[in-house]
Amino acid sequence: MTERYVQKVEAEPRKGARRDQILGIVLQLMGLGLIPVAIFVTEWMAFGVAVAFVFGIWLTQRFYSSPREYEYAFTGSKLIVSRANILGRGRKMLEIALADVRSFTGFYDMVLSGDFLAAENVNSGDVKAMTFVAGGTEYRLLFSPDVYLTELLSEKLRNKEKSATEAK
């Protein structure tokens, strides 16, 4: 088996994402068009136009920052999970040392507020849960590795357990 492996998983945008983008653009354009009118009418109209404009920016930003792709990079001793947004800008979410991993199993539970979610659909059968410790706190990563990455991780974790048992 290899010591380096990278898997990319495409993520579908959430259902209301396109609507948020269109509504955000409409609110921004409306806000820009109504600035001259709002200045000469009342302060309340200017405030309303500013609120609509800012809300439009927020909706558009929410659309562009939604995940488009997840990347799982296995380096032999770590698992690095990254997320790329719709604009293609990537950001590292997690870097997990395999020595800190407590368990690696299939996901049959429910998503909790402290979980790191790096999968498109947690209801599918191929989602795995990796429990790990970082900074003295236990976390859980929910992701959907392919068969090869699953085998790589399982083999490394078995070897870690075997060496820990032999050391005792």
RODO-2510 file (C-alpha; in nm, 4 decimals, decimal comma):
residues 168
     n   res          X          Y          Z
     1     m     0,0000     0,0000     0,0000
     2     t     0,1055     0,3575    -0,0497
     3     e     0,2139     0,6201     0,1995
     4     r     0,0466     0,9104     0,0188
     5     y    -0,3067     0,9144    -0,1165
     6     v    -0,5472     1,1961    -0,2031
     7     q    -0,9200     1,1587    -0,2600
     8     k    -1,1573     1,4344    -0,3730
     9     v    -1,5315     1,4186    -0,3117
    10     e    -1,7715     1,6520    -0,4922
    11     a    -2,0440     1,8132    -0,2806
    12     e    -2,3777     1,9275    -0,4159
    13     p    -2,4898     2,2744    -0,3093
    14     r    -2,7732     2,2768    -0,0585
    15     k    -3,1270     2,3115    -0,1920
    16     g    -3,1773     2,6860    -0,1367
    17     a    -2,8265     2,7898    -0,2395
    18     r    -2,9122     2,9106    -0,5912
    19     r    -3,2147     3,0996    -0,4586
    20     d    -2,9918     3,2721    -0,1988
    21     q    -2,7513     3,3796    -0,4718
    22     i    -3,0235     3,5244    -0,6956
    23     l    -3,2037     3,6989    -0,4084
    24     g    -2,8736     3,8391    -0,2812
    25     i    -2,7856     3,9854    -0,6197
    26     v    -3,1340     4,1347    -0,6605
    27     l    -3,1175     4,2955    -0,3128
    28     q    -2,7728     4,4388    -0,3836
    29     l    -2,8801     4,5862    -0,7163
    30     m    -3,1997     4,7219    -0,5637
    31     g    -3,0017     4,8771    -0,2794
    32     l    -2,7569     5,0411    -0,5175
    33     g    -3,0387     5,1715    -0,7385
    34     l    -3,2356     5,3164    -0,4479
    35     i    -2,9468     5,4982    -0,2751
    36     p    -3,0143     5,8341    -0,4506
    37     v    -3,3873     5,8097    -0,3766
    38     a    -3,3319     5,7065    -0,0137
    39     i    -3,0972     5,9978     0,0548
    40     f    -3,3575     6,2553    -0,0449
    41     v    -3,6673     6,0922     0,1078
    42     t    -3,6104     6,0045     0,4751
    43     e    -3,3484     5,8554     0,7042
    44     w    -3,5694     5,5502     0,7556
    45     m    -3,5781     5,4773     0,3845
    46     a    -3,1976     5,5125     0,3699
    47     f    -3,1710     5,2727     0,6632
    48     g    -3,4047     5,0219     0,4933
    49     v    -3,2075     5,0381     0,1698
    50     a    -2,8814     4,9853     0,3608
    51     v    -3,0265     4,6848     0,5445
    52     a    -3,1486     4,5313     0,2160
    53     f    -2,8068     4,5895     0,0572
    54     v    -2,6174     4,4315     0,3497
    55     f    -2,8582     4,1363     0,3603
    56     g    -2,8014     4,0857    -0,0137
    57     i    -2,4250     4,0816     0,0407
    58     w    -2,4673     3,8287     0,3228
    59     l    -2,6843     3,5972     0,1084
    60     t    -2,4415     3,6120    -0,1828
    61     q    -2,1427     3,5462     0,0436
    62     r    -2,3258     3,2527     0,2005
    63     f    -2,3721     3,1017    -0,1452
    64     y    -2,0099     3,1499    -0,2514
    65     s    -1,8685     3,0091     0,0727
    66     s    -2,0702     2,6855     0,0599
    67     p    -1,8562     2,3742     0,0040
    68     r    -1,8106     2,2397    -0,3485
    69     e    -1,5528     1,9715    -0,2817
    70     y    -1,3849     1,7915     0,0071
    71     e    -1,0328     1,6551    -0,0136
    72     y    -0,8929     1,3815     0,2099
    73     a    -0,5129     1,3538     0,1995
    74     f    -0,3459     1,0569     0,3683
    75     t     0,0272     1,1070     0,4313
    76     g     0,1163     0,7880     0,6180
    77     s     0,0967     0,9350     0,9673
    78     k    -0,1801     1,1962     0,9266
    79     l    -0,5115     1,2560     0,7610
    80     i    -0,5591     1,6085     0,6267
    81     v    -0,9146     1,7171     0,5438
    82     s    -0,9662     2,0257     0,3259
    83     r    -1,2710     2,1988     0,1848
    84     a    -1,2961     2,4018    -0,1367
    85     n    -1,5803     2,6489    -0,1848
    86     i    -1,7696     2,7335    -0,5040
    87     l    -1,5051     2,9876    -0,6049
    88     g    -1,2410     2,7142    -0,5824
    89     r    -1,0648     2,8538    -0,2777
    90     g    -0,9468     2,5725    -0,0531
    91     r    -0,9142     2,5736     0,3217
    92     k    -0,7716     2,3112     0,5527
    93     m    -1,0358     2,1950     0,7996
    94     l    -0,8448     1,9354     1,0020
    95     e    -0,5086     1,7697     1,0360
    96     i    -0,5418     1,4499     1,2380
    97     a    -0,2402     1,2515     1,3527
    98     l    -0,3201     0,8799     1,3362
    99     a    -0,1669     0,8421     1,6824
   100     d    -0,4575     1,0521     1,8192
   101     v    -0,7313     0,8397     1,6583
   102     r    -0,9477     0,6462     1,9046
   103     s    -1,1848     0,4713     1,6630
   104     f    -1,2660     0,4433     1,2943
   105     t    -1,6042     0,2872     1,2182
   106     g    -1,9087     0,3207     0,9984
   107     f    -2,1443     0,6059     1,0840
   108     y    -2,4822     0,4864     1,2111
   109     d    -2,5578     0,7600     1,4621
   110     m    -2,6813     1,1165     1,4382
   111     v    -2,4782     1,4298     1,3717
   112     l    -2,3912     1,6193     1,6890
   113     s    -2,3050     1,9877     1,7198
   114     g    -1,9336     1,9237     1,7838
   115     d    -1,8850     1,6959     1,4814
   116     f    -1,6714     1,7927     1,1843
   117     l    -1,8765     1,7209     0,8734
   118     a    -1,6794     1,6563     0,5530
   119     a    -1,9293     1,4535     0,3512
   120     e    -2,2034     1,5459     0,1113
   121     n    -2,4750     1,3222     0,2509
   122     v    -2,4466     1,1707     0,5994
   123     n    -2,7460     0,9445     0,5324
   124     s    -2,5591     0,7358     0,2761
   125     g    -2,4080     0,4064     0,3873
   126     d    -2,0493     0,4922     0,2956
   127     v    -1,9972     0,7621     0,5612
   128     k    -1,7360     0,6787     0,8246
   129     a    -1,6874     0,8239     1,1715
   130     m    -1,3367     0,8823     1,3015
   131     t    -1,3098     0,9684     1,6705
   132     f    -0,9890     1,1470     1,7675
   133     v    -0,8427     1,3505     2,0522
   134     a    -0,7054     1,7006     2,0057
   135     g    -0,6053     1,9252     2,2927
   136     g    -0,7482     1,6868     2,5492
   137     t    -1,0956     1,6970     2,3921
   138     e    -1,2537     1,4174     2,1902
   139     y    -1,3954     1,5057     1,8472
   140     r    -1,5563     1,3142     1,5639
   141     l    -1,4984     1,3516     1,1914
   142     l    -1,7744     1,2363     0,9564
   143     f    -1,6453     1,1783     0,6052
   144     s    -1,6887     0,9446     0,3089
   145     p    -1,3583     0,7858     0,2104
   146     d    -1,3411     0,5461    -0,0816
   147     v    -1,2563     0,1783    -0,0359
   148     y    -0,8818     0,2285    -0,0837
   149     l    -0,8530     0,5112     0,1697
   150     t    -1,0642     0,3117     0,4156
   151     e    -0,8261     0,0187     0,3825
   152     l    -0,5205     0,2438     0,4212
   153     l    -0,6557     0,3979     0,7396
   154     s    -0,7724     0,0645     0,8806
   155     e    -0,4341    -0,0976     0,8149
   156     k    -0,2398     0,1898     0,9765
   157     l    -0,4691     0,1880     1,2794
   158     r    -0,4406    -0,1920     1,3156
   159     n    -0,0615    -0,1649     1,2993
   160     k    -0,0739     0,1112     1,5642
   161     e    -0,2840    -0,1090     1,7956
   162     k    -0,0613    -0,4081     1,7335
   163     s     0,2563    -0,2151     1,8183
   164     a     0,0916    -0,0682     2,1295
   165     t    -0,0079    -0,4187     2,2443
   166     e     0,3406    -0,5552     2,1822
   167     a     0,4975    -0,2679     2,3802
   168     k     0,2999    -0,3691     2,6919
***
